[in-house]
Amino acid sequence: MNTVVDKLFLDSASNKHLDWLESEAIHIMREVAAECANPALLFSGGKDSVVMLRLAEKAFRPGKFPFPLVHIDTGHNFDEVISFRDKRAAELGERLIVGSVEDSIKRGTVRLRNPLTDSRNAAQAVTLLETIAEYKFDACIGGARRDEEKARAKERIFSFRDEFGQWNPKAQRPELWDLYNTRVHPGENMRVFPISNWTELDVWQYIAREKLELPSIYFAHQREVIPRNGLLVPLTPLTPAKEGETVEVQTVRFRTVGDISCTCPVSSDADSVDAIIAETAVTQITERGATRMDDQTSEASMEKRKKEGYF
């Protein structure tokens, strides 16, 4: 087939499936705005939440969003991501609420053996529940996807959480066609995932189509890393080299951005969105499987955290 014609055909097919995914996600966001009394949009500055912002713009502009942006800051996030988060919220002119794990530690609701170096990733569930209680949110919209991890694969789009913020897989509601049961009692909460049916490749294709800006660490750059247990641990004050380990300078990028203490880059020279799409199309390891130390502590790590209130 003619290369130009082939490319046009593939671009058209890609856009068609992205149009369908976009339409579904916008419908879900509008459903939340219509049915829930006080929703919030979780925005971390990562690629999935950047896509969520664009979907919210398409769903509600030229008006203001019918919900604030919320981020649970562990205090151990990458500087590039936090700077991007603040910049993007300011550009949109939307309210940003930041819940701080550091404040939870000071209140005594989060306790760590070593607050300076221990991972705070799981601890952010406590801060999230405190933020939900403080602002009385009845729904939190997040950018989780079913292809991320097996515990996510059985997640409903409208994921019910009880008055303790816990996720019970046996207490979820049926979702027939595009009908969703959003009813909750006071104290209960919904976590809503409009891009559940998207894949990592869909996200990157949408970023390319919409020309969305991202934090720089998503693209290939030079960084000091420590090879450890098949992962490349970034060298930082929170993740220093252990005795006997070697520090290497490699060209890497981050597939997902989270708590520094548990997020690893991957070896890559993909320095553009197109290059990342080509790389993602052939990868056989999920982004969490390739980059998250917290998901490798046990087979049920994610499921355990969700039952404790994790988003």
Phi, psi and omega per residue, in radians:
M1 nan 2.573 3.077
N2 -1.006 2.309 -3.058
T3 -1.047 -0.734 -3.131
V4 -1.138 -0.786 3.120
V5 -1.105 -0.733 3.125
D6 -1.025 -0.787 -3.123
K7 -1.138 -0.744 3.127
L8 -1.085 -0.698 3.128
F9 -1.116 -0.800 -3.129
L10 -1.150 -0.709 3.111
D11 -1.087 -0.721 3.137
S12 -1.124 -0.770 3.133
A13 -1.116 -0.729 3.137
S14 -1.096 -0.815 -3.139
N15 -1.102 -0.603 -3.130
K16 -1.124 -0.766 -3.125
H17 -1.289 -0.538 3.057
L18 -1.187 -0.635 3.082
D19 -1.058 -0.730 -3.138
W20 -1.141 -0.808 3.126
L21 -1.095 -0.734 3.126
E22 -1.088 -0.786 -3.128
S23 -1.062 -0.758 3.124
E24 -1.089 -0.783 -3.101
A25 -1.141 -0.705 3.111
I26 -1.127 -0.720 3.090
H27 -1.033 -0.750 -3.123
I28 -1.143 -0.754 3.115
M29 -1.070 -0.754 3.131
R30 -1.176 -0.573 3.085
E31 -1.116 -0.732 3.096
V32 -1.079 -0.831 -3.118
A33 -1.067 -0.614 -3.098
A34 -1.391 -0.640 -2.975
E35 -1.728 -0.407 -3.061
C36 -1.788 2.489 -3.036
A37 -1.336 -0.662 -3.033
N38 -2.564 1.285 -3.110
P39 -1.462 2.965 3.066
A40 -2.514 2.665 3.091
L41 -1.913 2.063 3.131
L42 -1.310 2.145 -3.081
F43 -2.341 1.965 -3.087
S44 -1.778 -0.289 -3.011
G45 1.702 -0.048 3.104
G46 -1.396 3.013 -3.019
K47 -1.093 -0.681 -3.116
D48 -1.182 -0.711 3.139
S49 -1.292 -0.432 3.017
V50 -1.145 -0.728 3.065
V51 -1.096 -0.717 3.124
M52 -1.059 -0.675 3.105
L53 -1.093 -0.759 3.130
R54 -1.105 -0.698 3.107
L55 -1.108 -0.684 3.108
A56 -1.133 -0.671 3.085
E57 -1.056 -0.793 -3.118
K58 -1.210 -0.493 -3.116
A59 -1.376 -0.582 -2.934
F60 -2.223 -0.235 3.093
R61 -1.214 2.594 0.238
P62 -1.495 0.072 3.109
G63 -1.358 3.065 3.052
K64 -1.319 2.729 3.043
F65 -1.091 2.476 3.108
P66 -1.435 0.397 3.124
F67 -2.759 2.688 3.048
P68 -1.422 2.878 2.980
L69 -1.558 2.429 -3.122
V70 -2.264 2.334 3.032
H71 -2.316 2.357 3.043
I72 -1.705 1.895 -3.034
D73 -1.627 2.033 -3.139
T74 -1.325 -0.292 -3.023
G75 1.487 -0.098 3.136
H76 -2.089 0.522 3.119
N77 -1.503 2.798 3.087
F78 -1.216 2.370 -3.099
D79 -1.003 -0.685 -3.116
E80 -1.065 -0.614 -3.096
V81 -1.309 -0.739 3.138
I82 -1.127 -0.730 3.110
S83 -1.082 -0.736 3.127
F84 -1.144 -0.715 3.117
R85 -0.984 -0.878 -3.103
D86 -1.141 -0.706 -3.131
K87 -1.115 -0.779 -3.087
R88 -1.191 -0.708 3.112
A89 -1.099 -0.688 3.125
A90 -1.167 -0.709 3.125
E91 -1.072 -0.673 -3.117
L92 -1.380 -0.344 -3.097
G93 1.233 0.484 -3.122
E94 -1.813 2.669 -3.135
R95 -1.236 2.301 3.111
L96 -2.044 2.101 3.081
I97 -1.818 2.189 -3.129
V98 -1.985 2.034 3.011
G99 -1.588 2.324 -3.014
S100 -1.919 2.157 3.049
V101 -1.112 -0.588 3.109
E102 -1.017 -0.720 3.103
D103 -1.138 -0.659 3.104
S104 -1.127 -0.657 3.092
I105 -1.106 -0.752 -3.141
K106 -1.139 -0.602 3.114
R107 -1.313 -0.313 -3.123
G108 1.575 0.070 3.119
T109 -1.408 -0.347 2.997
V110 -2.060 2.241 3.133
R111 -2.194 2.207 3.128
L112 -2.163 2.622 3.117
R113 -1.083 -0.759 3.076
N114 -2.330 1.677 -3.067
P115 -1.026 -0.383 -3.088
L116 -1.386 -0.570 -3.024
T117 -2.126 -0.375 -3.118
D118 -1.122 2.572 3.093
S119 -1.091 2.371 3.132
R120 -1.863 0.169 -3.042
N121 -1.083 -0.869 3.140
A122 -1.209 -0.553 -3.097
A123 -1.144 -0.392 -3.104
Q124 -1.163 -0.288 3.073
A125 -1.075 -0.687 3.124
V126 -1.116 -0.806 -3.129
T127 -1.136 -0.644 3.090
L128 -1.086 -0.795 3.134
L129 -1.121 -0.650 3.096
E130 -1.152 -0.687 3.126
T131 -1.179 -0.716 3.092
I132 -1.067 -0.760 -3.133
A133 -1.170 -0.717 -3.103
E134 -1.109 -0.761 -3.080
Y135 -1.715 -0.004 3.097
K136 1.004 0.753 3.067
F137 -1.249 2.375 3.079
D138 -1.836 -0.097 3.071
A139 -2.689 2.390 3.077
C140 -2.132 2.097 -3.114
I141 -1.568 2.188 -3.104
G142 -2.215 2.949 -3.077
G143 -1.798 0.469 3.129
A144 -1.233 2.601 3.135
R145 -2.232 2.652 -3.088
R146 -1.233 -0.358 -3.109
D147 -1.471 -0.075 -3.074
E148 -1.192 -0.752 -2.946
E149 -2.867 2.669 -3.008
K150 -1.118 -0.527 3.080
A151 -1.225 -0.484 3.062
R152 -1.301 -0.469 -3.047
A153 -1.116 -0.467 -3.141
K154 -1.785 0.231 3.125
E155 -1.336 2.374 2.994
R156 -1.291 2.802 3.032
I157 -1.159 -0.789 2.989
F158 -1.749 1.744 -3.024
S159 -1.694 1.975 -3.070
F160 -1.358 2.346 3.039
R161 -2.145 2.433 -3.077
D162 -1.357 -3.023 -3.065
E163 -1.177 -0.209 3.052
F164 -1.727 0.107 -3.140
G165 1.374 0.159 -3.037
Q166 -1.525 2.553 3.083
W167 -1.744 2.125 3.097
N168 -2.019 1.934 -3.087
P169 -1.064 -0.389 -3.125
K170 -1.517 -0.106 -3.100
A171 -1.954 0.360 -3.131
Q172 -1.497 2.732 -3.027
R173 -1.686 2.549 3.108
P174 -1.151 2.555 3.103
E175 -2.165 1.744 -3.090
L176 -1.692 2.167 -3.096
W177 0.957 -2.096 3.104
D178 -2.071 0.623 3.107
L179 -1.787 2.247 -3.054
Y180 -2.236 2.406 3.089
N181 -1.649 1.872 -3.056
T182 -1.773 0.081 -3.028
R183 -1.233 2.257 3.073
V184 -2.384 2.674 3.027
H185 -1.518 2.814 3.102
P186 -0.940 2.293 -3.121
G187 1.694 -0.437 3.075
E188 -1.441 2.931 -2.991
N189 -2.615 2.628 3.001
M190 -1.930 2.397 2.901
R191 -1.863 2.192 -3.017
V192 -2.037 2.291 -3.048
F193 -2.165 1.531 -3.076
P194 -1.127 -0.419 -3.125
I195 -1.851 0.518 3.111
S196 -0.931 -0.687 -3.035
N197 -1.515 0.034 3.106
W198 -1.459 2.723 2.992
T199 -1.897 2.983 3.089
E200 -1.025 -0.669 3.125
L201 -1.144 -0.711 3.091
D202 -1.023 -0.758 -3.124
V203 -1.038 -0.821 -3.117
W204 -1.196 -0.634 3.084
Q205 -1.140 -0.633 3.118
Y206 -1.222 -0.690 3.082
I207 -1.042 -0.721 3.120
A208 -1.150 -0.790 -3.094
R209 -1.133 -0.711 -3.082
E210 -1.557 -0.080 -3.141
K211 0.971 0.910 -3.085
L212 -1.488 2.441 3.097
E213 -1.425 2.528 -3.131
L214 -2.347 2.806 2.998
P215 -1.025 2.552 -3.013
S216 -1.108 -0.436 -3.045
I217 -1.268 -0.116 3.029
Y218 -1.284 -0.251 -3.086
F219 -1.927 2.746 -3.037
A220 -0.989 2.351 3.105
H221 -2.740 2.873 3.110
Q222 -1.464 2.347 -3.127
R223 -2.663 2.534 3.040
E224 -1.347 2.209 -3.116
V225 -2.339 2.820 3.128
I226 -2.093 1.950 3.054
P227 -1.109 2.130 -3.081
R228 -2.628 2.069 3.074
N229 0.926 0.696 3.102
G230 1.431 0.015 3.118
L231 -2.011 2.840 3.046
L232 -1.870 1.755 -3.096
V233 -1.450 2.197 3.141
P234 -1.180 2.411 3.113
L235 -1.386 1.951 3.108
T236 -2.489 2.933 3.057
P237 -1.018 -0.468 3.124
L238 -1.433 -0.434 -3.101
T239 -2.264 1.222 -3.136
P240 -1.332 2.889 3.082
A241 -1.244 2.452 3.060
K242 -1.498 2.899 -3.141
E243 -1.024 2.251 3.114
G244 1.608 -0.194 3.131
E245 -1.497 2.668 3.125
T246 -1.919 2.551 3.100
V247 -1.785 2.240 -3.130
E248 -2.125 2.630 2.997
V249 -1.730 2.031 -3.106
Q250 -2.248 2.800 3.020
T251 -1.535 2.025 -3.024
V252 -2.401 2.949 2.948
R253 -2.570 2.823 3.109
F254 -1.726 2.270 3.061
R255 -1.483 -0.468 3.088
T256 -2.507 2.615 -3.110
V257 -2.129 2.127 3.131
G258 -2.511 -2.566 3.120
D259 -1.090 2.283 -3.110
I260 -0.943 -0.640 -3.026
S261 -1.197 -0.236 -3.096
C262 -2.380 0.189 -3.109
T263 -1.998 2.192 -3.096
C264 -2.011 2.564 3.013
P265 -1.411 3.011 3.040
V266 -2.094 2.628 3.092
S267 -1.173 2.175 -3.060
S268 -2.901 2.553 3.019
D269 -1.966 0.304 -3.141
A270 -1.327 1.854 -3.071
D271 -1.921 0.244 3.094
S272 -2.518 2.861 -3.139
V273 -1.092 -0.730 3.132
D274 -1.071 -0.721 3.127
A275 -1.155 -0.649 3.113
I276 -1.186 -0.680 3.087
I277 -1.053 -0.796 3.127
A278 -1.085 -0.683 3.141
E279 -1.223 -0.735 -3.120
T280 -1.148 -0.581 -3.081
A281 -1.108 -0.426 -3.077
V282 -1.956 -0.058 -3.128
T283 -1.238 2.579 -3.111
Q284 -2.032 0.103 3.132
I285 -2.070 2.317 3.126
T286 -1.109 2.776 -3.090
E287 -1.113 -0.653 3.109
R288 -1.262 -0.649 3.121
G289 -1.118 -0.544 -3.088
A290 -1.557 -0.285 -2.935
T291 -2.311 -0.252 -2.980
R292 -1.885 1.978 3.120
M293 -1.175 -0.543 -3.101
D294 -1.193 -0.406 3.123
D295 -1.498 -0.075 -3.108
Q296 -1.823 0.050 3.123
T297 -1.265 -0.530 3.047
S298 -2.824 2.915 -3.125
E299 -1.159 -0.418 -3.054
A300 -1.947 0.429 -3.064
S301 -0.991 -0.894 -3.097
M302 -1.128 -0.762 -3.122
E303 -1.081 -0.692 3.120
K304 -1.109 -0.766 -3.126
R305 -1.144 -0.666 3.134
K306 -1.129 -0.640 3.120
K307 -1.220 -0.270 3.096
E308 -1.681 0.013 3.078
G309 1.997 -0.064 3.131
Y310 -1.021 2.560 -3.005
F311 -1.177 nan nan
